[in-house]
Structure formats: structure tokens, C-alpha cells
Amino acid sequence: MTSRTQVKFQLYDMDGKAITASGGVVYVAAADDAAKNAITDKDGTALANPRALTAGGCEFWVLATVATVDLYIMAPGGQFVVKTDVVPGTIQT
């Protein structure tokens, strides 16, 4: 069985309130590279990349050998956020 690590994030507005609107998308790239990083669900089934956000957040898994990824996020309201060198785990952004 291939070992994977979860990446999960939730977007927050400037007042610290979770964004729960529908819409938005995240493109997961290899760290310091524009190439797509392979992402899966918890069972190892490949997921589309970019991936739609659900209630202002997203959850996916990467191979355990992936130390960091870069996230290019379009929020439900159209705002654009870039997070580089993201270590797999739960992220607040």
C-alpha cells in the first residue's frame, strides 16, 4: 500500500471568519514548479487537479514522499491566493 499524507485547508476572510460560500478552485503544483502534483482521495483514487472547493475549503492526499506543494487558490468571491511550500497537514489561509 502506498503511503499518503492529507492536505486540508479552509479559507478565512480578513475578519477571521471561515468562508463557507460555494465555488472556487485550487490548483495543486509541485513545489517551486508549475507542473501539476498528483492528488488522490483518502483511498488512493486519483482526483482532478484543479479541484473544486467545498464551502471554502478542500481536502486531498499526496504521496508521503511529497514534502511541500504550492497551492493556487481562487476563492468563491473571485479573490486569488497563492500559498507556496505548503507542508501537508491542515492549513488555515
N, C-alpha and C positions, 0 to 999 in steps of 0.2 A: 504494500500500500504506500502511495506517495504521501509524504508529509506536507501539509499546507498550513498557512498562517492566515488568520482572519484580518481583514481591513474593514473597519466600520466607522462611519462618520455621520455627524449631524451638523447642519448649518445653523448658525445663530445670527440674529440681527445685531445692530450696533448697541442695542439696549440689553443684550444678553438673553433675549427671548428666542427659544427654538423656532426656526422657520418650519412650518408644517404644511405649507401650500403645495399643491400638486404641480408637477412639471419640473423641468431642469434635467441636466445630464452631466455625467462625469466621464472623461477620457482618462484611462489609466496608462501611463507611459513608463517605460523602463527609466530608472534614474539617470538624469543627465543625457537623455536620448529621446528623440521624438517617436521612436518605434513603440507600437502597442505592446503592453505587457499582457501575457495570457492571464485571464482571470477565470475562476470557477465558482460554483456554489459549494456548500459545505460537503456535498457528496462527491465532488470532483468533476461534475458535469460542466463543460465549457459554457461560458456566458458571453454574450455580445459585448464588445468594447468599441464604442462608448456604451455606457449603461445608464438607463433612466433612473432618476432619483425618485424615491418614495417618501412623501411627507418631509421633504428637505434633507433626506439622508440616503445612505447607500451602504450595502454590506456585500462583500465578496471575499474570496480567498485567493492567495498567491502561493506559489511553491515556497516551502520553508527556506530554501536557499536564497530567496529574494530578500536582500537586506533593506532596501528602500525602493519606493516608487514615486513618481511625480503625478499629481492629480490636477487636471484642468477641468474646473467645475463651472458650469453655467447654472446659476441659481434659478429657482422658479420665477423670480421677478426680472430675469434677464441680466443680473449682475454677474460678473465673471471673476472667479477666484482661482489663483494658482498656488498650490502647495507643493514645494519641492522637497526631496529627500524625506518623504514620509515613511516612518518606521511602521510596519504592520502592527495593528492593535486598534484600539478605539481612539478616534481623533475628534476633537471639537474644533470647528472652524467657523 
